[in-house]
Amino acid sequence: MHPRHAILIAAGLLFVIAAWVPYGREALYPLTLFNTWVHEMGHGITAIFVGGSFESLEIFGNASGLAHCRSASGWPHALVSLGGLLAPPILASILIATVHGPRRARVALGVLAVALVVSLAIYVRSTAGLIAMPIVALLLGWAASFGFRAKPERRVILVQALAVVLAFDTVFGMVWYVFQSKVTIDGKVRNSDIQNVADNLGGHYVLWGIGVTIVALGMIGASLWWAWRRPTAPASASGTSRLRPGTRR
């Protein structure tokens, strides 16, 4: 299956389920919270990389989230904020650009399932997260191990569906979010991630929002371009050989 076909099929299935299937939006709700999980894990993992700590994360029913991290002020704290903003487009771009066959799809599904299980055991501390994330982990683990054995190319479609969900969240969610200086999370008004970046690095949050938007959309666009230009896998040879110019049998 050509990468572009897997991406188009995944996007089409998500649209049909959301628009036409009864309770389709509710069925896709765990994937909405998967976006939040990726975002908050981006904060936490970045905090660890810059020498801080990642204590826990909360995922709320309205798809907002909160990562409880500690990091030094200045550029480390700014990077932690950027880590959450850019985690969904980074993961989406990696999946779109690299997962083009059943073997890679199986590895990607397995890695994501394990990451979800580990995060549930160590970091997730909210009711919505503890209900929805195990469902996603079980789905991905089943797909990686037992599911789609007869038709493994469907694993590619599932991975690309995750990538499409993350890409849509980037285009329709993050792009709006990076131009907000304040957000309400769990009933409390807080500085947004992009305002934290501006506070720690200087400049206006709108300018940082423009920069983050360009980077995020650029990554998504580049990964789609790479997937679109990939040639279809050649058919296996059937006893016919070709000679390069200037060679002899």
C-alpha positions in Angstrom: 0.0 0.0 0.0 1.3 3.4 -1.0 1.8 5.8 2.0 -0.5 8.4 0.6 -3.3 5.7 0.3 -2.9 4.8 4.0 -3.1 8.4 5.0 -6.2 9.1 2.8 -8.0 6.0 4.0 -7.2 6.9 7.7 -8.4 10.4 7.2 -11.6 9.2 5.4 -12.4 6.7 8.1 -12.0 9.2 10.9 -14.3 11.6 9.0 -17.0 9.0 8.4 -16.9 7.8 12.0 -17.2 11.3 13.3 -19.8 12.6 10.9 -22.0 9.6 10.0 -21.6 6.8 12.5 -24.1 7.0 15.5 -22.1 8.0 18.6 -19.0 8.2 16.4 -17.6 11.2 18.1 -18.0 9.5 21.5 -16.2 6.5 20.1 -13.3 8.7 19.0 -13.2 10.5 22.3 -10.2 8.4 23.7 -8.2 9.6 20.7 -9.0 13.2 21.6 -7.5 12.5 25.0 -4.6 10.7 23.3 -3.7 14.2 21.9 -3.7 15.6 25.4 -1.5 12.8 26.6 1.0 13.5 23.9 1.0 17.2 24.7 1.5 16.7 28.4 4.1 14.0 28.0 6.0 16.4 25.8 6.2 18.8 28.7 7.3 16.1 31.1 9.9 14.5 28.9 11.4 17.9 28.0 11.6 18.7 31.7 13.6 15.6 32.4 15.9 16.4 29.4 16.7 19.9 30.7 17.6 18.6 34.2 14.2 19.2 35.9 11.7 16.7 37.1 8.4 15.2 35.9 6.1 14.4 38.8 2.7 13.6 37.3 0.1 14.6 34.6 -3.6 15.1 34.7 -6.0 14.7 31.8 -9.4 16.2 32.2 -12.7 15.3 30.7 -12.8 18.4 28.5 -9.5 17.3 26.9 -7.4 19.8 28.7 -4.5 18.6 30.7 -1.8 19.6 33.1 1.8 18.3 33.5 3.3 18.8 36.9 7.0 19.6 36.2 9.9 21.4 37.8 12.6 23.2 35.8 14.9 26.1 36.2 13.6 29.5 35.1 14.8 31.0 31.8 15.5 28.8 28.7 14.9 25.5 30.5 11.3 26.5 31.5 10.7 27.9 28.0 11.8 24.6 26.4 9.5 22.7 28.7 6.6 24.8 27.5 7.6 24.4 23.9 8.0 20.6 24.4 4.3 20.3 25.0 3.3 22.5 22.1 5.5 20.7 19.6 5.1 17.1 20.8 1.9 16.4 18.8 3.3 17.8 15.4 6.7 16.1 16.0 5.1 12.7 16.7 2.6 13.1 13.8 5.4 14.0 11.4 7.5 11.0 12.4 4.6 8.6 11.9 3.5 10.1 8.6 7.1 10.2 7.2 8.4 6.8 8.4 5.6 4.3 9.0 4.9 3.0 5.5 4.9 -0.7 6.0 3.4 -3.3 8.3 6.7 -4.1 10.1 7.3 -0.5 11.1 3.6 0.0 11.9 3.8 -3.0 14.3 6.8 -1.5 16.0 5.2 2.0 16.3 2.0 0.5 17.8 4.0 -1.5 20.3 6.2 1.4 21.4 3.1 3.7 21.8 1.3 1.0 23.8 4.2 0.4 26.1 4.7 4.2 26.6 1.0 4.5 27.5 1.2 1.7 30.1 4.4 3.1 31.6 2.9 6.6 31.9 -0.2 5.2 33.4 1.8 3.5 36.1 4.1 6.4 36.9 2.6 9.7 35.9 -1.2 9.8 35.1 -3.2 10.9 38.1 -6.7 11.9 36.9 -9.9 10.0 36.4 -10.4 10.7 32.8 -6.9 9.7 32.0 -7.0 6.5 34.0 -10.2 5.5 32.1 -9.4 6.6 28.6 -5.7 5.9 28.3 -6.0 2.1 29.1 -8.5 1.8 26.3 -6.1 3.3 23.8 -3.2 1.2 25.2 -5.2 -2.0 24.9 -6.3 -1.1 21.3 -2.7 -0.4 20.3 -1.3 -3.4 22.1 -3.9 -5.7 20.5 -3.2 -4.3 17.0 0.6 -4.7 17.5 0.4 -8.3 18.7 -2.8 -10.2 17.7 -4.8 -7.9 15.5 -4.7 -7.7 11.7 -2.4 -10.7 11.2 -4.3 -11.7 8.1 -4.1 -8.1 6.7 -1.1 -6.4 8.3 -1.4 -3.4 6.1 -4.3 -2.3 8.3 -1.8 -1.7 11.0 -0.3 1.0 8.7 -3.8 2.6 8.4 -4.2 2.6 12.2 -0.9 4.3 12.8 -1.7 6.9 10.1 -5.1 7.4 11.8 -3.2 8.3 15.0 -0.9 10.6 12.9 -3.9 12.3 11.3 -5.6 12.9 14.7 -2.4 14.5 15.9 -2.0 16.6 12.7 -5.6 17.8 12.9 -5.1 18.7 16.5 -2.0 20.7 15.5 -3.9 22.6 12.7 -7.2 23.2 14.4 -6.2 23.1 18.1 -2.6 24.1 18.7 -2.7 27.0 16.1 -5.6 28.5 18.1 -4.0 27.8 21.5 -0.6 29.4 20.7 -2.2 32.8 20.4 -3.8 32.8 23.8 -2.0 34.3 26.8 -4.3 32.9 29.4 -6.1 29.5 29.6 -8.5 27.9 32.0 -7.4 24.4 33.2 -9.3 22.6 35.9 -11.3 25.7 36.7 -8.2 27.9 37.2 -6.9 30.7 35.0 -3.2 30.2 34.2 -0.6 31.5 31.8 -0.6 29.6 28.6 2.4 27.7 27.3 3.3 30.4 24.8 3.1 33.1 27.4 5.5 31.1 29.6 7.9 31.0 26.6 7.6 34.8 26.2 8.1 35.4 30.0 11.2 33.3 30.1 12.9 34.3 26.7 11.5 37.8 26.1 9.4 39.1 23.3 5.6 39.1 22.8 3.7 35.9 23.0 2.1 36.5 19.6 5.5 36.6 17.9 6.4 33.3 19.6 3.0 31.9 18.6 3.7 32.8 14.9 7.1 31.1 15.2 5.7 27.9 16.7 2.9 27.8 14.2 5.4 28.0 11.3 7.5 25.3 12.8 4.6 22.9 13.5 2.9 23.4 10.2 6.2 23.1 8.4 6.9 19.7 10.0 3.4 18.4 9.1 3.8 19.7 5.5 7.3 18.3 5.1 6.2 14.8 6.4 3.2 14.8 4.0 5.4 15.8 1.1 7.9 13.0 2.0 5.1 10.4 2.2 3.5 11.6 -1.0 6.7 11.4 -3.0 7.6 7.9 -1.9 7.4 5.4 -4.8 5.1 2.4 -4.6 7.1 -0.7 -3.6 8.2 -2.5 -6.7 6.8 -5.9 -7.4 9.0 -8.9 -6.7 11.2 -10.0 -9.5 9.8 -13.0 -11.6 13.0 -14.3 -13.2 13.5 -11.3 -15.4 16.7 -9.3 -15.0 17.6 -5.9 -16.5 21.0 -4.8 -17.8 22.4 -1.5 -17.1 23.7 0.3 -20.2 27.1 -0.9 -21.1 26.8 -4.3 -19.5 26.7 -7.7 -21.1 25.2 -11.0 -20.1 
